[in-house]
Amino acid sequence: MPDAEIIAIGSELLTPQKIDTNSLYLTDQLNALGVEVVRKTVVGDERPRLTDSILGAIARSQIIILTGGLGPTEDDLTRDSVATALGRSLVFRQDICDLIEERFRRFGRKMVEINRRQAYIVEGAEILRNDRGTAPGQWIAHDGVVLMLLPGPPNELKAMYERECLPRLQMLLPPQVLRMRHYRIVGMPESDLDQLIAPVYTRYTNPVTTILAVSGEIHIHLRARCPLAEQAEELLDEVASQIEK
């Protein structure tokens, strides 16, 4: 069952003024498909670090979603960094440039030369249409790994994911579901709780158990991933019944 990574690109996301809400949305969407998000990375607008993050993700995961960095300015480096990481070239697409120019005309504006950067596509990529902005997305298959390049503005990203990416993922992914169960514990320290239930949950790799201390409570999260919902619920029942005791 494939795992996913999300790489959020933009130096503004490394400041206290900007929150990466795109990754929260994408995690929810991927979980609904039974896909576990195993890593999220925020990278500033620096090509060597971004390229290195992409190479690391390709080595670890089968689904990689990159958000942001598809604009027309010099610090929009996603296209260049992905091409470098994959050893592919960037190809200028006149048809995409014409669509961008037409979008500017509809708003009574003239496209400036710098917007031509958005018409460069990683060699071999499928185009993901963007009807809410000028930056097209890209879908790239590479040695068993799928990379999705999505725009940073949330309204553009959500529309593109739901219309362009979701149908492709549904065709690509094997049958799988991700089911969760949560417990809230009060009146017991985290260490005492773990001493009680560790003999149970450490015997299982599926479901995965996470213990969190949250505002005077201890939370236990169980996550099971299986081809069928019934199988996941059975695994959760098996572990949960022992934890409850």
Phi, psi and chi 1 to 4 in degrees:
 res  aa     phi    psi   chi1   chi2   chi3   chi4
   1 MET       -  122.1  -64.6 -177.1 -176.9      -
   2 PRO   -68.6  144.5   23.4  -32.3      -      -
   3 ASP  -102.2  164.2  -68.1  -36.2      -      -
   4 ALA  -127.5  152.4      -      -      -      -
   5 GLU  -128.4  148.2  -68.1 -165.9   28.9      -
   6 ILE  -119.9  129.6  -61.0  170.5      -      -
   7 ILE  -116.7  112.2  -58.1  176.2      -      -
   8 ALA   -95.6  126.7      -      -      -      -
   9 ILE  -114.0  131.7  -61.6  134.7      -      -
  10 GLY   147.0  123.6      -      -      -      -
  11 SER   -61.4  -26.5  -64.5      -      -      -
  12 GLU   -65.0  -23.9   71.1  -79.9    2.4      -
  13 LEU   -76.0   -9.0  -63.2  174.7      -      -
  14 LEU   -98.1   11.8  -64.2  170.0      -      -
  15 THR  -109.4  161.8   69.1      -      -      -
  16 PRO   -74.8   -5.8   25.1  -33.0      -      -
  17 GLN   -87.4  -16.2  -73.9   77.5   37.0      -
  18 LYS  -126.4  129.7 -174.5   73.0  172.5  177.2
  19 ILE  -108.1  137.9  -61.3  174.3      -      -
  20 ASP   -83.6   83.9  173.1   27.7      -      -
  21 THR   -79.9  -21.7   58.1      -      -      -
  22 ASN   -59.2  -40.1  -74.0  -23.8      -      -
  23 SER   -65.9  -34.7  -68.5      -      -      -
  24 LEU   -64.8  -44.6  -60.4  177.3      -      -
  25 TYR   -61.9  -47.3  165.1   79.4      -      -
  26 LEU   -66.0  -37.1  -69.5  168.8      -      -
  27 THR   -61.6  -44.4  -61.6      -      -      -
  28 ASP   -60.6  -42.7 -177.2   57.1      -      -
  29 GLN   -66.3  -42.4  -67.6  -65.9  -47.3      -
  30 LEU   -69.2  -39.8  -69.5  166.5      -      -
  31 ASN   -59.7  -36.0  -74.5  172.8      -      -
  32 ALA   -64.2  -22.7      -      -      -      -
  33 LEU   -93.2    3.3  -65.1  171.4      -      -
  34 GLY    83.4   13.5      -      -      -      -
  35 VAL   -98.0  128.9  176.5      -      -      -
  36 GLU   -88.9  129.5 -171.0   88.2   65.7      -
  37 VAL   -88.1  113.5  175.8      -      -      -
  38 VAL   -98.4  -12.8  -63.6      -      -      -
  39 ARG  -159.3  140.5 -176.3 -178.2  -66.5 -125.0
  40 LYS  -125.2  135.3  -62.4  179.3 -176.6  179.5
  41 THR  -129.9  136.3  -53.8      -      -      -
  42 VAL  -111.1  125.2  177.7      -      -      -
  43 VAL  -126.2  135.6 -173.5      -      -      -
  44 GLY   -73.8  177.9      -      -      -      -
  45 ASP   -80.3   71.1  -60.1  -46.5      -      -
  46 GLU  -139.6  117.3 -173.8  175.1  -74.4      -
  47 ARG   -61.3  -46.6 -177.2  167.6  173.1  172.2
  48 PRO   -60.1  -42.3  -24.0   34.7      -      -
  49 ARG   -68.6  -38.1  -72.6 -179.9  177.6  166.1
  50 LEU   -66.7  -44.2  178.1   52.9      -      -
  51 THR   -59.5  -42.9  -57.9      -      -      -
  52 ASP   -62.9  -39.8 -175.4   63.2      -      -
  53 SER   -64.7  -39.1  -65.0      -      -      -
  54 ILE   -66.4  -44.1  -64.4  166.2      -      -
  55 LEU   -61.4  -41.2  -72.0  169.8      -      -
  56 GLY   -63.9  -42.1      -      -      -      -
  57 ALA   -64.6  -40.8      -      -      -      -
  58 ILE   -61.2  -36.6  -69.0  170.4      -      -
  59 ALA   -72.5  -21.5      -      -      -      -
  60 ARG  -105.7  -35.9  -70.6 -176.3  -61.8  -98.6
  61 SER  -129.4  162.6  -58.4      -      -      -
  62 GLN   -99.5  -19.6  -62.5   78.3   43.0      -
  63 ILE  -126.7  124.3  -62.3  172.2      -      -
  64 ILE  -129.0  124.9  -58.1  163.4      -      -
  65 ILE  -115.5  124.0  -57.0 -178.4      -      -
  66 LEU  -108.0  131.1  -60.2   99.3      -      -
  67 THR  -119.2  134.3   68.6      -      -      -
  68 GLY    88.9  172.9      -      -      -      -
  69 GLY    75.7   21.1      -      -      -      -
  70 LEU  -109.4   11.6  -64.2  178.9      -      -
  71 GLY   -73.6 -172.0      -      -      -      -
  72 PRO   -93.9   -5.5   33.0  -34.1      -      -
  73 THR   -88.8  170.8   59.9      -      -      -
  74 GLU   -65.8  -24.1  -68.6  -66.1  -27.8      -
  75 ASP   -89.9    6.6   62.5  -10.7      -      -
  76 ASP   -91.3   98.0  -70.9  -51.5      -      -
  77 LEU  -113.4    6.6  -58.8  169.9      -      -
  78 THR   -62.9  -47.9  -59.4      -      -      -
  79 ARG   -58.0  -49.2  -67.8  174.4  -67.6  -98.9
  80 ASP   -63.0  -42.5  -51.9   74.6      -      -
  81 SER   -69.2  -39.4  -61.0      -      -      -
  82 VAL   -65.1  -43.7  170.0      -      -      -
  83 ALA   -60.1  -42.4      -      -      -      -
  84 THR   -63.7  -45.9  -60.9      -      -      -
  85 ALA   -63.0  -35.6      -      -      -      -
  86 LEU   -90.1   -7.0  -59.4 -176.8      -      -
  87 GLY    69.4   33.5      -      -      -      -
  88 ARG  -116.2  165.8  -58.0 -170.3 -172.9 -170.1
  89 SER   -97.3  166.5   59.1      -      -      -
  90 LEU   -97.6  134.4  -74.1  173.1      -      -
  91 VAL  -117.0  127.3  179.3      -      -      -
  92 PHE   -78.2  131.8  178.8   76.0      -      -
  93 ARG  -115.1  109.4  -70.5  -84.6  -61.6  -91.1
  94 GLN   -64.3  -34.1 -175.5   61.1   50.3      -
  95 ASP   -64.3  -36.7   57.0  -29.5      -      -
  96 ILE   -69.8  -41.3  -64.6  174.5      -      -
  97 CYS   -59.5  -39.6 -172.3      -      -      -
  98 ASP   -64.4  -39.0  -68.1  -17.2      -      -
  99 LEU   -65.4  -41.1  -71.7  172.8      -      -
 100 ILE   -63.8  -43.7  -64.3  171.9      -      -
 101 GLU   -62.7  -39.5 -168.3  168.6    8.7      -
 102 GLU   -65.4  -36.6  172.3   59.3   26.3      -
 103 ARG   -63.1  -42.1 -177.0  175.5 -179.4   82.9
 104 PHE   -61.7  -41.0  -85.2   95.4      -      -
 105 ARG   -62.8  -38.0  -85.2 -160.8  -62.6  -91.6
 106 ARG   -63.2  -27.1  -71.5 -158.6  -54.6  -90.6
 107 PHE   -97.2   11.8  -73.2   94.5      -      -
 108 GLY    71.6   28.5      -      -      -      -
 109 ARG  -124.6  159.6  -62.4  168.5   56.7 -165.8
 110 LYS  -102.6  131.7  178.9 -179.1  172.3   69.7
 111 MET   -70.1  130.5 -173.3 -173.0   84.6      -
 112 VAL   -87.0  161.4  -65.2      -      -      -
 113 GLU   -58.6  -33.3 -176.1   66.9   18.9      -
 114 ILE   -64.0  -24.3 -165.5  172.6      -      -
 115 ASN   -69.4  -13.5  -78.9   97.8      -      -
 116 ARG   -62.3  -23.3  -71.4  174.0   59.3   88.3
 117 ARG   -58.0  -31.3  -75.3  171.9   52.8   87.5
 118 GLN   -74.4   -7.2  -65.5  178.6  -61.0      -
 119 ALA   -94.5    5.9      -      -      -      -
 120 TYR   -90.9  128.5  -80.5   89.4      -      -
 121 ILE  -120.9  140.7  -57.3  -59.4      -      -
 122 VAL   -62.4  133.2  177.8      -      -      -
 123 GLU   -50.8  127.4 -179.1 -175.9    8.5      -
 124 GLY    86.9   -1.4      -      -      -      -
 125 ALA   -77.8  149.2      -      -      -      -
 126 GLU   -89.5  142.1  -64.3 -179.6   47.3      -
 127 ILE   -83.9  134.3  -56.4  -56.1      -      -
 128 LEU  -105.7  115.9  -55.4  177.3      -      -
 129 ARG   -65.8  143.9  -65.7  179.3  -61.8  112.4
 130 ASN  -125.0  102.8 -175.5   -5.9      -      -
 131 ASP   -93.0    8.5   58.9    2.6      -      -
 132 ARG  -121.5    3.4  -60.4 -169.2  179.3 -171.4
 133 GLY  -164.5 -174.7      -      -      -      -
 134 THR   -94.6  -19.0   57.2      -      -      -
 135 ALA   -87.7  114.7      -      -      -      -
 136 PRO   -72.8  149.0   27.5  -33.1      -      -
 137 GLY   -87.7  175.0      -      -      -      -
 138 GLN  -141.7  142.8  -57.5 -175.6   41.3      -
 139 TRP  -119.1  121.0  173.6  -75.6      -      -
 140 ILE  -127.3  125.8  -55.2  168.0      -      -
 141 ALA   -99.1  128.9      -      -      -      -
 142 HIS  -147.2  106.1  177.9   81.1      -      -
 143 ASP    50.7   49.0  -67.9  -16.5      -      -
 144 GLY    82.1    2.4      -      -      -      -
 145 VAL  -114.3  141.4  176.6      -      -      -
 146 VAL  -110.6  129.4  169.4      -      -      -
 147 LEU  -115.5  132.9  -62.5   93.4      -      -
 148 MET  -116.3  125.1  -73.7  162.7  -94.0      -
 149 LEU  -104.0  112.1  -78.1   59.9      -      -
 150 LEU  -119.4  149.5  -55.8 -177.4      -      -
 151 PRO   -68.6  159.2   23.9  -32.0      -      -
 152 GLY   -78.2  -39.8      -      -      -      -
 153 PRO   -57.5  125.4  -26.7   35.5      -      -
 154 PRO   -56.1  -38.8  -28.3   36.8      -      -
 155 ASN   -66.3  -33.8   66.3  -42.3      -      -
 156 GLU   -72.9  -44.4  -63.2 -179.3   30.8      -
 157 LEU   -62.0  -47.8  176.9  139.6      -      -
 158 LYS   -63.3  -44.6  -68.3  177.2 -179.1  179.5
 159 ALA   -63.4  -41.7      -      -      -      -
 160 MET   -68.4  -41.9 -176.0  179.5  -67.0      -
 161 TYR   -61.8  -48.7  174.4   85.0      -      -
 162 GLU   -68.0  -36.0  -68.6  168.6   12.1      -
 163 ARG   -87.0  -38.7 -173.4 -173.9   60.9 -114.9
 164 GLU  -104.4  -40.9  -60.6  -76.0  -16.2      -
 165 CYS   -88.6  -43.4  -60.6      -      -      -
 166 LEU   -56.5  -48.3 -179.2   56.9      -      -
 167 PRO   -61.2  -36.7  -22.2   33.9      -      -
 168 ARG   -66.6  -42.7  -72.8  174.7  166.7   88.1
 169 LEU   -64.7  -39.3  -75.3  170.5      -      -
 170 GLN   -62.9  -34.5  -71.6  171.6  -32.1      -
 171 MET   -75.8  -30.2  -70.3 -170.4  -65.7      -
 172 LEU   -83.4  -38.1  175.7   69.4      -      -
 173 LEU   -79.6  147.1  -68.6  169.8      -      -
 174 PRO   -72.8  163.5   28.6  -35.4      -      -
 175 PRO   -59.8  125.0  -20.7   31.8      -      -
 176 GLN  -162.6  146.3   56.0 -177.0   -7.9      -
 177 VAL  -133.2  152.9  -63.8      -      -      -
 178 LEU  -120.6  119.2 -173.5   64.1      -      -
 179 ARG  -120.0  145.9  -68.0  -68.5 -176.8  -94.3
 180 MET  -130.3  154.5  -55.6  179.7 -169.3      -
 181 ARG  -141.0  135.9 -164.1  163.8  -61.0  178.2
 182 HIS  -121.2  140.8  -60.6  157.1      -      -
 183 TYR  -125.9  146.3  -69.7   93.6      -      -
 184 ARG  -119.7  127.1  -62.7  167.3   62.1 -170.7
 185 ILE  -118.1  134.0  -45.0  -63.2      -      -
 186 VAL  -126.0  155.7  -64.6      -      -      -
 187 GLY    79.3   18.3      -      -      -      -
 188 MET  -146.6  130.3 -179.0 -178.2  -66.2      -
 189 PRO   -65.4  154.0  -18.2   30.2      -      -
 190 GLU   -59.0  -40.5 -177.2  177.8    5.8      -
 191 SER   -65.7  -38.9   55.3      -      -      -
 192 ASP   -66.4  -41.8  -70.7   -4.5      -      -
 193 LEU   -61.8  -46.2  173.1   64.2      -      -
 194 ASP   -62.8  -37.2 -171.0   62.7      -      -
 195 GLN   -62.2  -34.1 -173.7  174.1    6.3      -
 196 LEU   -72.6  -44.6  -81.4  175.0      -      -
 197 ILE  -102.2  -11.3   68.3  173.1      -      -
 198 ALA   -57.0  -39.6      -      -      -      -
 199 PRO   -60.0  -20.8  -25.6   36.0      -      -
 200 VAL   -85.3  -61.6  175.1      -      -      -
 201 TYR   -72.4  -24.0   73.4   76.3      -      -
 202 THR   -70.6  -10.5   53.5      -      -      -
 203 ARG   -84.9   -3.0  -68.1 -170.5  -76.4  111.6
 204 TYR  -125.4  135.1  -63.0   85.4      -      -
 205 THR   -97.9  -15.6   55.8      -      -      -
 206 ASN  -146.0  107.6 -171.5   19.4      -      -
 207 PRO   -73.6  158.1  -12.8   26.8      -      -
 208 VAL   -91.9  136.2  174.2      -      -      -
 209 THR  -111.4  133.3  -58.9      -      -      -
 210 THR  -126.3  134.6  -55.6      -      -      -
 211 ILE  -115.8  127.8  -57.3  174.5      -      -
 212 LEU  -129.3  139.8  -58.3  170.8      -      -
 213 ALA   -95.4  121.4      -      -      -      -
 214 VAL  -137.3  107.2 -177.8      -      -      -
 215 SER    46.3   59.3  -59.1      -      -      -
 216 GLY    80.9    1.6      -      -      -      -
 217 GLU  -123.9  162.4  -60.9  178.9  -15.3      -
 218 ILE  -116.1  127.5  -52.5  -60.4      -      -
 219 HIS  -106.3  136.3  -68.5 -172.2      -      -
 220 ILE  -113.2  123.3  -56.1  171.5      -      -
 221 HIS  -113.8  125.9  -65.6 -179.1      -      -
 222 LEU  -111.6  132.1  -54.7  177.6      -      -
 223 ARG  -130.2  120.2  -59.0 -170.3  -46.1  -79.2
 224 ALA  -116.0  137.3      -      -      -      -
 225 ARG  -126.2  123.1 -177.2  161.8   54.0  157.2
 226 CYS  -146.9  166.4  -64.3      -      -      -
 227 PRO   -65.5  -31.5  -24.4   34.3      -      -
 228 LEU  -124.6  148.1  -61.3  174.1      -      -
 229 ALA   -61.4  -37.8      -      -      -      -
 230 GLU   -62.3  -38.7  -66.4   81.3    0.6      -
 231 GLN   -65.5  -41.5  -65.0  171.3  -30.9      -
 232 ALA   -64.6  -42.3      -      -      -      -
 233 GLU   -65.3  -36.8  -67.8  -64.3  -19.1      -
 234 GLU   -64.1  -42.5  -73.6  175.9    5.1      -
 235 LEU   -63.5  -43.0  -77.9  174.2      -      -
 236 LEU   -62.0  -42.9  -71.2  171.2      -      -
 237 ASP   -60.7  -41.5  -72.7  -19.2      -      -
 238 GLU   -61.6  -47.0  179.8  179.3  -20.7      -
 239 VAL   -76.6  -41.9  177.2      -      -      -
 240 ALA   -62.8  -39.7      -      -      -      -
 241 SER   -61.7  -36.8   62.4      -      -      -
 242 GLN   -72.9  -37.8  -61.6  175.9   70.4      -
 243 ILE   -66.0  -40.9  -72.7  177.3      -      -
 244 GLU   -60.9  -40.6  -72.9  173.2    9.2      -
 245 LYS   -61.1      -  -70.4  178.1 -176.9  178.2
